[in-house]
Amino acid sequence: MTILGWILFGLVIGVLAKLVMPGRDPGGIIVTILLGIAGALLGRVQARFILAGGLALTGVGLLLMGGLSAGSEWTALLLGFLVAGTGVGLLNPAIADVALSVVPKEQSGMASGINDTFRQVGIAVGIATWGALFVGHGASRVTELAAGTPAAGGERPRQLIEAASSGNLGAALDGVPDGARATVAHATREGFLAGMNEILMLGALVALAGGILALLLVHEHQIERESLVGETDLALEGAQA
């Protein structure tokens, strides 16, 4: 569950914030606020319900962000970021709590290390996986829309999508013949949106599936929190870092 959560949240939402809304991440504010609320819920609400609810909210948030078009403003993502941020805010302390509470106290250090390791591995693998899906799907769309132009062949579609995602589309279009430049620019923008909508949909499906798995696989009777309060607080501080 830790890998799934951090592949999705550390990756998809982070990529969206940097690609689409650099410097604007309202979901992060919600995450910070809800860390304390979710921490207070631990011990009162079963962990599987918190995990499942957090994953479900994140999936719904990603669905709300989908369906982007060329005419969409950044505000089209706002509601989705807020809903997904609520889900992540519920998940962070619950993941840390469960990771430390399912092992004996003397093994809590090992559990914390494993939790942090899988989180970082999940982020790294997730960036590569979701990034490849984004670029691949976007490049396919560019190839389709720019058919008959020099931009439709070889690695050019992928290069255009990468340029668009880094804000360098104008420079990438300099080498395109004048007669095809408008067509290629349109194809690239549509490809970017197609790739973004694709990973939003897939991310939502992964999150919703994870919510179901959380309900089935997390068992409250295996969790002992009373003796691990201090360690859990340390893990929560690490989750905010």
C-alpha beads as a LAMMPS data file, in Angstrom:
LAMMPS data file: protein, C-alpha beads

241 atoms
240 bonds

1 atom types
1 bond types

-500.0 500.0 xlo xhi
-500.0 500.0 ylo yhi
-500.0 500.0 zlo zhi

Masses

1 110.0

Atoms # bond

1 1 1 0.000 0.000 0.000
2 1 1 2.906 2.370 0.698
3 1 1 4.329 1.901 -2.814
4 1 1 0.931 2.383 -4.407
5 1 1 0.217 5.526 -2.422
6 1 1 3.518 7.231 -3.141
7 1 1 3.702 6.170 -6.801
8 1 1 0.368 7.877 -7.283
9 1 1 0.580 10.902 -4.996
10 1 1 4.243 11.759 -4.994
11 1 1 4.312 11.241 -8.716
12 1 1 1.103 12.063 -10.519
13 1 1 0.103 15.063 -8.439
14 1 1 3.693 16.304 -8.317
15 1 1 4.072 15.991 -12.084
16 1 1 0.811 17.829 -12.629
17 1 1 1.850 20.655 -10.337
18 1 1 5.179 21.133 -12.132
19 1 1 3.962 20.620 -15.692
20 1 1 0.653 22.437 -15.582
21 1 1 0.656 24.745 -12.577
22 1 1 4.268 25.567 -11.577
23 1 1 4.240 27.290 -8.214
24 1 1 0.498 26.721 -7.718
25 1 1 -0.458 23.648 -5.740
26 1 1 -3.580 24.260 -3.667
27 1 1 -3.727 20.573 -2.843
28 1 1 -0.541 20.960 -0.821
29 1 1 -2.264 23.415 1.504
30 1 1 -5.075 20.940 2.122
31 1 1 -2.553 18.160 2.781
32 1 1 -0.836 20.224 5.477
33 1 1 -4.121 21.128 7.169
34 1 1 -5.438 17.574 7.160
35 1 1 -2.279 15.973 8.557
36 1 1 -3.312 16.997 12.067
37 1 1 -6.967 16.085 11.562
38 1 1 -6.122 12.659 10.178
39 1 1 -3.660 12.059 13.010
40 1 1 -6.455 12.729 15.503
41 1 1 -8.665 10.188 13.741
42 1 1 -6.134 7.388 14.173
43 1 1 -7.265 5.083 16.928
44 1 1 -10.859 6.305 16.628
45 1 1 -11.463 5.201 13.040
46 1 1 -10.134 1.951 11.609
47 1 1 -7.018 2.496 9.516
48 1 1 -8.465 0.650 6.531
49 1 1 -11.331 3.126 6.350
50 1 1 -8.951 6.092 6.452
51 1 1 -6.717 4.549 3.786
52 1 1 -9.641 3.581 1.589
53 1 1 -11.276 6.981 1.997
54 1 1 -8.038 8.801 1.212
55 1 1 -7.430 6.732 -1.910
56 1 1 -11.038 7.127 -3.038
57 1 1 -10.899 10.909 -2.619
58 1 1 -7.641 11.029 -4.527
59 1 1 -9.154 8.992 -7.350
60 1 1 -12.164 11.282 -7.495
61 1 1 -9.861 14.306 -7.477
62 1 1 -7.891 12.949 -10.419
63 1 1 -11.113 12.291 -12.321
64 1 1 -12.189 15.870 -11.666
65 1 1 -8.910 17.115 -13.130
66 1 1 -9.444 15.117 -16.321
67 1 1 -11.145 16.165 -19.528
68 1 1 -8.787 19.094 -20.123
69 1 1 -9.041 20.904 -23.439
70 1 1 -7.159 23.692 -25.201
71 1 1 -9.582 26.224 -23.744
72 1 1 -9.202 25.093 -20.126
73 1 1 -7.831 27.545 -17.577
74 1 1 -5.701 26.502 -14.613
75 1 1 -8.835 26.770 -12.495
76 1 1 -10.135 23.666 -14.271
77 1 1 -7.731 21.732 -12.034
78 1 1 -8.554 23.570 -8.816
79 1 1 -11.417 21.407 -7.521
80 1 1 -9.564 18.228 -8.369
81 1 1 -6.453 19.420 -6.542
82 1 1 -8.505 20.247 -3.449
83 1 1 -10.285 16.872 -3.421
84 1 1 -7.091 14.922 -4.139
85 1 1 -5.250 16.989 -1.527
86 1 1 -7.885 15.994 1.005
87 1 1 -7.257 12.355 0.155
88 1 1 -3.496 12.692 0.465
89 1 1 -3.879 14.522 3.776
90 1 1 -5.799 11.566 5.137
91 1 1 -3.353 9.032 3.741
92 1 1 0.017 10.351 4.937
93 1 1 -0.431 9.860 8.689
94 1 1 -2.387 6.635 8.206
95 1 1 0.402 5.095 6.120
96 1 1 3.014 6.061 8.709
97 1 1 0.832 4.800 11.561
98 1 1 0.129 1.426 9.989
99 1 1 3.754 0.925 8.913
100 1 1 4.957 1.298 12.509
101 1 1 2.038 -0.295 14.304
102 1 1 1.982 -3.708 12.659
103 1 1 5.402 -4.712 14.021
104 1 1 6.737 -5.173 17.573
105 1 1 8.110 -2.015 19.193
106 1 1 11.691 -3.237 18.984
107 1 1 11.352 -3.452 15.195
108 1 1 9.781 -0.014 14.739
109 1 1 13.040 1.493 13.464
110 1 1 13.226 -1.155 10.764
111 1 1 9.594 -0.555 9.849
112 1 1 10.154 3.196 9.573
113 1 1 13.177 2.622 7.330
114 1 1 11.253 0.245 5.085
115 1 1 8.365 2.704 4.850
116 1 1 10.697 5.552 3.831
117 1 1 12.590 3.342 1.385
118 1 1 9.477 2.165 -0.413
119 1 1 8.185 5.733 -0.525
120 1 1 11.332 6.943 -2.284
121 1 1 11.444 3.934 -4.607
122 1 1 7.785 4.483 -5.427
123 1 1 8.404 8.122 -6.311
124 1 1 11.368 7.255 -8.530
125 1 1 9.624 4.397 -10.326
126 1 1 6.421 6.392 -10.574
127 1 1 8.105 9.370 -12.220
128 1 1 9.569 7.101 -14.881
129 1 1 6.361 5.118 -15.403
130 1 1 3.841 7.950 -15.529
131 1 1 6.250 10.143 -17.478
132 1 1 6.697 7.432 -20.109
133 1 1 2.932 6.957 -20.418
134 1 1 2.389 10.702 -20.709
135 1 1 5.015 11.202 -23.402
136 1 1 4.107 8.028 -25.283
137 1 1 0.401 8.767 -25.508
138 1 1 1.018 12.422 -26.315
139 1 1 3.508 11.543 -29.059
140 1 1 1.009 9.153 -30.638
141 1 1 -1.519 11.963 -30.784
142 1 1 1.042 14.310 -32.361
143 1 1 1.881 11.690 -34.999
144 1 1 -1.805 11.350 -35.829
145 1 1 -2.583 15.067 -36.056
146 1 1 0.673 16.130 -37.731
147 1 1 0.573 13.429 -40.422
148 1 1 2.186 14.656 -43.633
149 1 1 4.531 17.099 -41.881
150 1 1 8.200 16.605 -40.884
151 1 1 7.120 16.509 -37.234
152 1 1 5.225 13.236 -37.674
153 1 1 8.253 11.008 -38.148
154 1 1 10.944 9.440 -35.994
155 1 1 11.500 10.798 -32.505
156 1 1 10.169 14.220 -33.389
157 1 1 6.699 13.751 -31.788
158 1 1 8.272 12.734 -28.468
159 1 1 10.677 15.647 -28.604
160 1 1 7.798 18.059 -29.194
161 1 1 5.839 16.710 -26.214
162 1 1 8.904 16.959 -23.986
163 1 1 9.484 20.505 -25.202
164 1 1 5.876 21.446 -24.482
165 1 1 6.054 19.984 -20.968
166 1 1 9.181 22.015 -20.194
167 1 1 7.787 25.248 -21.652
168 1 1 10.123 25.267 -24.665
169 1 1 7.655 24.573 -27.440
170 1 1 8.421 27.852 -29.202
171 1 1 12.100 26.948 -29.562
172 1 1 11.216 23.433 -30.709
173 1 1 9.020 24.851 -33.478
174 1 1 11.817 27.001 -34.914
175 1 1 13.019 24.134 -37.077
176 1 1 9.566 23.426 -38.511
177 1 1 8.800 24.841 -41.994
178 1 1 6.586 27.939 -41.891
179 1 1 3.754 26.256 -43.776
180 1 1 3.518 23.422 -41.240
181 1 1 4.286 25.335 -38.042
182 1 1 0.677 26.111 -37.087
183 1 1 -0.374 22.503 -37.690
184 1 1 2.512 21.114 -35.659
185 1 1 1.906 23.563 -32.810
186 1 1 -1.756 22.562 -32.657
187 1 1 -0.861 18.857 -32.805
188 1 1 1.664 19.266 -29.973
189 1 1 -0.766 21.069 -27.693
190 1 1 -3.444 18.465 -28.352
191 1 1 -0.902 15.694 -27.752
192 1 1 0.117 17.259 -24.444
193 1 1 -3.513 17.371 -23.328
194 1 1 -4.127 13.813 -24.515
195 1 1 -1.170 12.539 -22.506
196 1 1 -2.245 14.492 -19.427
197 1 1 -5.823 13.252 -19.589
198 1 1 -4.558 9.702 -20.043
199 1 1 -2.427 9.643 -16.899
200 1 1 -5.160 11.380 -14.911
201 1 1 -7.620 8.647 -15.857
202 1 1 -5.160 5.828 -15.201
203 1 1 -4.100 7.383 -11.907
204 1 1 -7.717 7.634 -10.813
205 1 1 -8.297 3.959 -11.611
206 1 1 -5.180 2.946 -9.664
207 1 1 -6.266 5.028 -6.667
208 1 1 -9.798 3.636 -6.646
209 1 1 -8.478 0.087 -6.975
210 1 1 -6.090 0.798 -4.094
211 1 1 -9.020 1.921 -1.966
212 1 1 -10.705 -1.429 -2.491
213 1 1 -7.487 -3.280 -1.664
214 1 1 -7.074 -1.239 1.513
215 1 1 -10.483 -2.375 2.728
216 1 1 -9.625 -5.998 2.017
217 1 1 -5.976 -6.243 3.086
218 1 1 -5.574 -3.947 6.120
219 1 1 -6.701 -5.655 9.331
220 1 1 -7.240 -3.569 12.459
221 1 1 -6.543 -6.442 14.849
222 1 1 -2.906 -6.478 13.659
223 1 1 -2.377 -2.814 14.581
224 1 1 -1.081 -1.813 18.026
225 1 1 -0.698 1.941 18.391
226 1 1 -0.448 2.573 22.126
227 1 1 3.220 1.681 22.443
228 1 1 4.247 3.372 19.214
229 1 1 3.003 6.918 19.621
230 1 1 6.467 8.459 19.640
231 1 1 7.656 6.560 16.608
232 1 1 4.484 7.395 14.712
233 1 1 4.989 11.100 15.398
234 1 1 8.506 10.845 13.950
235 1 1 7.144 9.125 10.852
236 1 1 4.496 11.822 10.435
237 1 1 7.213 14.463 10.553
238 1 1 9.038 12.548 7.826
239 1 1 5.868 12.389 5.727
240 1 1 5.608 16.186 5.827
241 1 1 9.256 16.652 4.837

Bonds

1 1 1 2
2 1 2 3
3 1 3 4
4 1 4 5
5 1 5 6
6 1 6 7
7 1 7 8
8 1 8 9
9 1 9 10
10 1 10 11
11 1 11 12
12 1 12 13
13 1 13 14
14 1 14 15
15 1 15 16
16 1 16 17
17 1 17 18
18 1 18 19
19 1 19 20
20 1 20 21
21 1 21 22
22 1 22 23
23 1 23 24
24 1 24 25
25 1 25 26
26 1 26 27
27 1 27 28
28 1 28 29
29 1 29 30
30 1 30 31
31 1 31 32
32 1 32 33
33 1 33 34
34 1 34 35
35 1 35 36
36 1 36 37
37 1 37 38
38 1 38 39
39 1 39 40
40 1 40 41
41 1 41 42
42 1 42 43
43 1 43 44
44 1 44 45
45 1 45 46
46 1 46 47
47 1 47 48
48 1 48 49
49 1 49 50
50 1 50 51
51 1 51 52
52 1 52 53
53 1 53 54
54 1 54 55
55 1 55 56
56 1 56 57
57 1 57 58
58 1 58 59
59 1 59 60
60 1 60 61
61 1 61 62
62 1 62 63
63 1 63 64
64 1 64 65
65 1 65 66
66 1 66 67
67 1 67 68
68 1 68 69
69 1 69 70
70 1 70 71
71 1 71 72
72 1 72 73
73 1 73 74
74 1 74 75
75 1 75 76
76 1 76 77
77 1 77 78
78 1 78 79
79 1 79 80
80 1 80 81
81 1 81 82
82 1 82 83
83 1 83 84
84 1 84 85
85 1 85 86
86 1 86 87
87 1 87 88
88 1 88 89
89 1 89 90
90 1 90 91
91 1 91 92
92 1 92 93
93 1 93 94
94 1 94 95
95 1 95 96
96 1 96 97
97 1 97 98
98 1 98 99
99 1 99 100
100 1 100 101
101 1 101 102
102 1 102 103
103 1 103 104
104 1 104 105
105 1 105 106
106 1 106 107
107 1 107 108
108 1 108 109
109 1 109 110
110 1 110 111
111 1 111 112
112 1 112 113
113 1 113 114
114 1 114 115
115 1 115 116
116 1 116 117
117 1 117 118
118 1 118 119
119 1 119 120
120 1 120 121
121 1 121 122
122 1 122 123
123 1 123 124
124 1 124 125
125 1 125 126
126 1 126 127
127 1 127 128
128 1 128 129
129 1 129 130
130 1 130 131
131 1 131 132
132 1 132 133
133 1 133 134
134 1 134 135
135 1 135 136
136 1 136 137
137 1 137 138
138 1 138 139
139 1 139 140
140 1 140 141
141 1 141 142
142 1 142 143
143 1 143 144
144 1 144 145
145 1 145 146
146 1 146 147
147 1 147 148
148 1 148 149
149 1 149 150
150 1 150 151
151 1 151 152
152 1 152 153
153 1 153 154
154 1 154 155
155 1 155 156
156 1 156 157
157 1 157 158
158 1 158 159
159 1 159 160
160 1 160 161
161 1 161 162
162 1 162 163
163 1 163 164
164 1 164 165
165 1 165 166
166 1 166 167
167 1 167 168
168 1 168 169
169 1 169 170
170 1 170 171
171 1 171 172
172 1 172 173
173 1 173 174
174 1 174 175
175 1 175 176
176 1 176 177
177 1 177 178
178 1 178 179
179 1 179 180
180 1 180 181
181 1 181 182
182 1 182 183
183 1 183 184
184 1 184 185
185 1 185 186
186 1 186 187
187 1 187 188
188 1 188 189
189 1 189 190
190 1 190 191
191 1 191 192
192 1 192 193
193 1 193 194
194 1 194 195
195 1 195 196
196 1 196 197
197 1 197 198
198 1 198 199
199 1 199 200
200 1 200 201
201 1 201 202
202 1 202 203
203 1 203 204
204 1 204 205
205 1 205 206
206 1 206 207
207 1 207 208
208 1 208 209
209 1 209 210
210 1 210 211
211 1 211 212
212 1 212 213
213 1 213 214
214 1 214 215
215 1 215 216
216 1 216 217
217 1 217 218
218 1 218 219
219 1 219 220
220 1 220 221
221 1 221 222
222 1 222 223
223 1 223 224
224 1 224 225
225 1 225 226
226 1 226 227
227 1 227 228
228 1 228 229
229 1 229 230
230 1 230 231
231 1 231 232
232 1 232 233
233 1 233 234
234 1 234 235
235 1 235 236
236 1 236 237
237 1 237 238
238 1 238 239
239 1 239 240
240 1 240 241
